[in-house]
Amino acid sequence: MPVTSVDVPDDLLDRAMRTLGATTKREAIVVSLEAVVQRGEQLAAIEALAAMPHLADLADPEIRAQARR
């Protein structure tokens, strides 16, 4: 695996480590990158679902309210 050097602000990395419960800087960076990728994939999936015509009623607030009951 190639080594990549990046200048990351110490305070931001410290906050990320505390938030994630990471014990190493590498762990904090890897977990953060995985979260960003996962979020992008989730948004793409949501957009794909929203584009499906047979699911258009999911945008209807009344139908959504009834589904929550």
N, CA, C and O atoms as a GROMACS GRO file, in nm:
protein
  276
    1MET      N    1   0.085  -0.117   0.000
    1MET     CA    2   0.000   0.000   0.000
    1MET      C    3   0.090   0.124   0.000
    1MET      O    4   0.180   0.135   0.084
    2PRO      N    5   0.067   0.215  -0.093
    2PRO     CA    6   0.151   0.335  -0.097
    2PRO      C    7   0.123   0.427   0.022
    2PRO      O    8   0.012   0.429   0.077
    3VAL      N    9   0.223   0.500   0.061
    3VAL     CA   10   0.211   0.594   0.171
    3VAL      C   11   0.177   0.731   0.114
    3VAL      O   12   0.239   0.776   0.017
    4THR      N   13   0.077   0.796   0.173
    4THR     CA   14   0.036   0.929   0.129
    4THR      C   15   0.051   1.025   0.245
    4THR      O   16   0.002   1.000   0.355
    5SER      N   17   0.119   1.135   0.220
    5SER     CA   18   0.136   1.237   0.324
    5SER      C   19   0.039   1.351   0.297
    5SER      O   20   0.030   1.402   0.186
    6VAL      N   21  -0.035   1.388   0.401
    6VAL     CA   22  -0.133   1.496   0.390
    6VAL      C   23  -0.121   1.584   0.514
    6VAL      O   24  -0.109   1.534   0.626
    7ASP      N   25  -0.124   1.714   0.493
    7ASP     CA   26  -0.119   1.807   0.605
    7ASP      C   27  -0.262   1.829   0.654
    7ASP      O   28  -0.340   1.899   0.590
    8VAL      N   29  -0.295   1.769   0.769
    8VAL     CA   30  -0.430   1.777   0.826
    8VAL      C   31  -0.422   1.864   0.952
    8VAL      O   32  -0.334   1.844   1.036
    9PRO      N   33  -0.512   1.961   0.966
    9PRO     CA   34  -0.511   2.043   1.087
    9PRO      C   35  -0.524   1.955   1.213
    9PRO      O   36  -0.614   1.872   1.223
   10ASP      N   37  -0.432   1.975   1.307
   10ASP     CA   38  -0.430   1.893   1.428
   10ASP      C   39  -0.561   1.898   1.506
   10ASP      O   40  -0.609   1.795   1.553
   11ASP      N   41  -0.619   2.018   1.518
   11ASP     CA   42  -0.742   2.030   1.596
   11ASP      C   43  -0.856   1.952   1.530
   11ASP      O   44  -0.938   1.892   1.599
   12LEU      N   45  -0.863   1.953   1.398
   12LEU     CA   46  -0.967   1.878   1.327
   12LEU      C   47  -0.947   1.728   1.343
   12LEU      O   48  -1.043   1.654   1.365
   13LEU      N   49  -0.824   1.684   1.333
   13LEU     CA   50  -0.795   1.542   1.349
   13LEU      C   51  -0.823   1.497   1.493
   13LEU      O   52  -0.876   1.388   1.514
   14ASP      N   53  -0.788   1.578   1.589
   14ASP     CA   54  -0.817   1.546   1.730
   14ASP      C   55  -0.967   1.535   1.754
   14ASP      O   56  -1.013   1.444   1.823
   15ARG      N   57  -1.044   1.628   1.696
   15ARG     CA   58  -1.190   1.623   1.712
   15ARG      C   59  -1.248   1.498   1.646
   15ARG      O   60  -1.337   1.434   1.701
   16ALA      N   61  -1.196   1.465   1.530
   16ALA     CA   62  -1.243   1.344   1.460
   16ALA      C   63  -1.212   1.220   1.543
   16ALA      O   64  -1.295   1.130   1.554
   17MET      N   65  -1.094   1.214   1.599
   17MET     CA   66  -1.055   1.098   1.680
   17MET      C   67  -1.148   1.084   1.800
   17MET      O   68  -1.193   0.974   1.832
   18ARG      N   69  -1.176   1.195   1.868
   18ARG     CA   70  -1.266   1.189   1.984
   18ARG      C   71  -1.407   1.148   1.942
   18ARG      O   72  -1.469   1.063   2.005
   19THR      N   73  -1.455   1.208   1.836
   19THR     CA   74  -1.591   1.179   1.788
   19THR      C   75  -1.606   1.033   1.749
   19THR      O   76  -1.707   0.970   1.781
   20LEU      N   77  -1.506   0.978   1.682
   20LEU     CA   78  -1.512   0.841   1.633
   20LEU      C   79  -1.468   0.738   1.736
   20LEU      O   80  -1.492   0.618   1.720
   21GLY      N   81  -1.403   0.785   1.841
   21GLY     CA   82  -1.346   0.692   1.937
   21GLY      C   83  -1.223   0.622   1.880
   21GLY      O   84  -1.186   0.514   1.925
   22ALA      N   85  -1.160   0.686   1.783
   22ALA     CA   86  -1.042   0.627   1.719
   22ALA      C   87  -0.922   0.640   1.811
   22ALA      O   88  -0.906   0.738   1.883
   23THR      N   89  -0.837   0.538   1.808
   23THR     CA   90  -0.717   0.540   1.892
   23THR      C   91  -0.593   0.581   1.815
   23THR      O   92  -0.489   0.609   1.875
   24THR      N   93  -0.602   0.586   1.683
   24THR     CA   94  -0.489   0.630   1.601
   24THR      C   95  -0.537   0.730   1.497
   24THR      O   96  -0.655   0.734   1.462
   25LYS      N   97  -0.444   0.811   1.449
   25LYS     CA   98  -0.477   0.906   1.343
   25LYS      C   99  -0.520   0.833   1.217
   25LYS      O  100  -0.616   0.873   1.151
   26ARG      N  101  -0.450   0.726   1.186
   26ARG     CA  102  -0.484   0.648   1.066
   26ARG      C  103  -0.627   0.596   1.075
   26ARG      O  104  -0.702   0.604   0.978
   27GLU      N  105  -0.664   0.543   1.191
   27GLU     CA  106  -0.799   0.491   1.209
   27GLU      C  107  -0.902   0.602   1.187
   27GLU      O  108  -1.004   0.580   1.121
   28ALA      N  109  -0.877   0.719   1.242
   28ALA     CA  110  -0.970   0.831   1.227
   28ALA      C  111  -0.986   0.870   1.081
   28ALA      O  112  -1.097   0.899   1.035
   29ILE      N  113  -0.876   0.872   1.009
   29ILE     CA  114  -0.881   0.910   0.868
   29ILE      C  115  -0.954   0.804   0.785
   29ILE      O  116  -1.038   0.838   0.702
   30VAL      N  117  -0.921   0.677   0.808
   30VAL     CA  118  -0.985   0.569   0.731
   30VAL      C  119  -1.134   0.564   0.759
   30VAL      O  120  -1.214   0.553   0.666
   31VAL      N  121  -1.173   0.570   0.885
   31VAL     CA  122  -1.315   0.565   0.920
   31VAL      C  123  -1.389   0.686   0.862
   31VAL      O  124  -1.502   0.673   0.814
   32SER      N  125  -1.326   0.803   0.866
   32SER     CA  126  -1.388   0.923   0.810
   32SER      C  127  -1.408   0.909   0.659
   32SER      O  128  -1.514   0.944   0.607
   33LEU      N  129  -1.307   0.860   0.590
   33LEU     CA  130  -1.319   0.841   0.445
   33LEU      C  131  -1.426   0.738   0.411
   33LEU      O  132  -1.502   0.755   0.316
   34GLU      N  133  -1.432   0.630   0.489
   34GLU     CA  134  -1.536   0.528   0.466
   34GLU      C  135  -1.675   0.589   0.485
   34GLU      O  136  -1.767   0.557   0.409
   35ALA      N  137  -1.691   0.676   0.584
   35ALA     CA  138  -1.820   0.739   0.609
   35ALA      C  139  -1.859   0.831   0.493
   35ALA      O  140  -1.976   0.836   0.454
   36VAL      N  141  -1.764   0.904   0.439
   36VAL     CA  142  -1.791   0.993   0.327
   36VAL      C  143  -1.834   0.912   0.204
   36VAL      O  144  -1.930   0.948   0.136
   37VAL      N  145  -1.763   0.804   0.177
   37VAL     CA  146  -1.797   0.719   0.063
   37VAL      C  147  -1.934   0.656   0.083
   37VAL      O  148  -2.015   0.653  -0.010
   38GLN      N  149  -1.962   0.607   0.203
   38GLN     CA  150  -2.092   0.546   0.231
   38GLN      C  151  -2.204   0.648   0.213
   38GLN      O  152  -2.308   0.616   0.156
   39ARG      N  153  -2.184   0.768   0.259
   39ARG     CA  154  -2.286   0.874   0.245
   39ARG      C  155  -2.312   0.902   0.098
   39ARG      O  156  -2.428   0.916   0.058
   40GLY      N  157  -2.208   0.910   0.018
   40GLY     CA  158  -2.225   0.932  -0.125
   40GLY      C  159  -2.302   0.820  -0.191
   40GLY      O  160  -2.388   0.843  -0.277
   41GLU      N  161  -2.272   0.696  -0.151
   41GLU     CA  162  -2.343   0.581  -0.206
   41GLU      C  163  -2.490   0.581  -0.164
   41GLU      O  164  -2.578   0.545  -0.242
   42GLN      N  165  -2.516   0.620  -0.041
   42GLN     CA  166  -2.655   0.628   0.007
   42GLN      C  167  -2.732   0.734  -0.069
   42GLN      O  168  -2.847   0.711  -0.108
   43LEU      N  169  -2.672   0.849  -0.091
   43LEU     CA  170  -2.739   0.956  -0.166
   43LEU      C  171  -2.768   0.912  -0.308
   43LEU      O  172  -2.874   0.942  -0.362
   44ALA      N  173  -2.674   0.841  -0.370
   44ALA     CA  174  -2.696   0.791  -0.506
   44ALA      C  175  -2.811   0.691  -0.508
   44ALA      O  176  -2.892   0.693  -0.601
   45ALA      N  177  -2.820   0.605  -0.408
   45ALA     CA  178  -2.929   0.508  -0.400
   45ALA      C  179  -3.062   0.578  -0.381
   45ALA      O  180  -3.162   0.539  -0.441
   46ILE      N  181  -3.065   0.681  -0.299
   46ILE     CA  182  -3.188   0.757  -0.276
   46ILE      C  183  -3.232   0.825  -0.406
   46ILE      O  184  -3.350   0.824  -0.440
   47GLU      N  185  -3.137   0.884  -0.477
   47GLU     CA  186  -3.170   0.948  -0.604
   47GLU      C  187  -3.223   0.846  -0.705
   47GLU      O  188  -3.317   0.876  -0.779
   48ALA      N  189  -3.164   0.727  -0.707
   48ALA     CA  190  -3.210   0.623  -0.798
   48ALA      C  191  -3.353   0.580  -0.763
   48ALA      O  192  -3.436   0.562  -0.852
   49LEU      N  193  -3.381   0.565  -0.634
   49LEU     CA  194  -3.516   0.529  -0.592
   49LEU      C  195  -3.616   0.640  -0.626
   49LEU      O  196  -3.727   0.613  -0.672
   50ALA      N  197  -3.576   0.763  -0.604
   50ALA     CA  198  -3.665   0.876  -0.631
   50ALA      C  199  -3.697   0.888  -0.779
   50ALA      O  200  -3.802   0.942  -0.816
   51ALA      N  201  -3.608   0.840  -0.864
   51ALA     CA  202  -3.629   0.849  -1.009
   51ALA      C  203  -3.720   0.738  -1.062
   51ALA      O  204  -3.761   0.743  -1.178
   52MET      N  205  -3.753   0.640  -0.980
   52MET     CA  206  -3.839   0.530  -1.025
   52MET      C  207  -3.983   0.576  -1.027
   52MET      O  208  -4.038   0.615  -0.924
   53PRO      N  209  -4.046   0.574  -1.146
   53PRO     CA  210  -4.182   0.627  -1.158
   53PRO      C  211  -4.285   0.555  -1.070
   53PRO      O  212  -4.379   0.619  -1.022
   54HIS      N  213  -4.271   0.426  -1.049
   54HIS     CA  214  -4.370   0.354  -0.970
   54HIS      C  215  -4.358   0.382  -0.820
   54HIS      O  216  -4.439   0.334  -0.740
   55LEU      N  217  -4.256   0.460  -0.781
   55LEU     CA  218  -4.242   0.499  -0.641
   55LEU      C  219  -4.274   0.647  -0.620
   55LEU      O  220  -4.246   0.703  -0.513
   56ALA      N  221  -4.330   0.710  -0.721
   56ALA     CA  222  -4.358   0.854  -0.714
   56ALA      C  223  -4.451   0.891  -0.599
   56ALA      O  224  -4.443   1.001  -0.546
   57ASP      N  225  -4.539   0.799  -0.561
   57ASP     CA  226  -4.632   0.830  -0.451
   57ASP      C  227  -4.561   0.846  -0.317
   57ASP      O  228  -4.620   0.898  -0.223
   58LEU      N  229  -4.438   0.802  -0.308
   58LEU     CA  230  -4.363   0.819  -0.184
   58LEU      C  231  -4.334   0.966  -0.155
   58LEU      O  232  -4.305   1.004  -0.042
   59ALA      N  233  -4.342   1.049  -0.258
   59ALA     CA  234  -4.320   1.192  -0.239
   59ALA      C  235  -4.446   1.262  -0.190
   59ALA      O  236  -4.441   1.378  -0.149
   60ASP      N  237  -4.559   1.192  -0.194
   60ASP     CA  238  -4.686   1.250  -0.150
   60ASP      C  239  -4.691   1.251   0.003
   60ASP      O  240  -4.687   1.145   0.065
   61PRO      N  241  -4.700   1.369   0.064
   61PRO     CA  242  -4.699   1.379   0.211
   61PRO      C  243  -4.813   1.301   0.278
   61PRO      O  244  -4.794   1.246   0.386
   62GLU      N  245  -4.930   1.297   0.215
   62GLU     CA  246  -5.043   1.225   0.274
   62GLU      C  247  -5.014   1.074   0.280
   62GLU      O  248  -5.038   1.009   0.382
   63ILE      N  249  -4.964   1.022   0.172
   63ILE     CA  250  -4.932   0.879   0.168
   63ILE      C  251  -4.823   0.846   0.269
   63ILE      O  252  -4.830   0.744   0.338
   64ARG      N  253  -4.723   0.933   0.278
   64ARG     CA  254  -4.614   0.910   0.374
   64ARG      C  255  -4.666   0.916   0.518
   64ARG      O  256  -4.624   0.838   0.603
   65ALA      N  257  -4.758   1.009   0.545
   65ALA     CA  258  -4.814   1.021   0.680
   65ALA      C  259  -4.893   0.895   0.716
   65ALA      O  260  -4.886   0.847   0.830
   66GLN      N  261  -4.968   0.840   0.620
   66GLN     CA  262  -5.044   0.719   0.645
   66GLN      C  263  -4.952   0.600   0.668
   66GLN      O  264  -4.983   0.511   0.748
   67ALA      N  265  -4.843   0.599   0.600
   67ALA     CA  266  -4.748   0.486   0.615
   67ALA      C  267  -4.683   0.485   0.752
   67ALA      O  268  -4.642   0.380   0.800
   68ARG      N  269  -4.673   0.600   0.815
   68ARG     CA  270  -4.608   0.608   0.947
   68ARG      C  271  -4.697   0.558   1.059
   68ARG      O  272  -4.649   0.533   1.169
   69ARG      N  273  -4.824   0.544   1.034
   69ARG     CA  274  -4.917   0.502   1.140
   69ARG      C  275  -4.899   0.361   1.180
   69ARG      O  276  -4.970   0.312   1.267
   0.00000   0.00000   0.00000
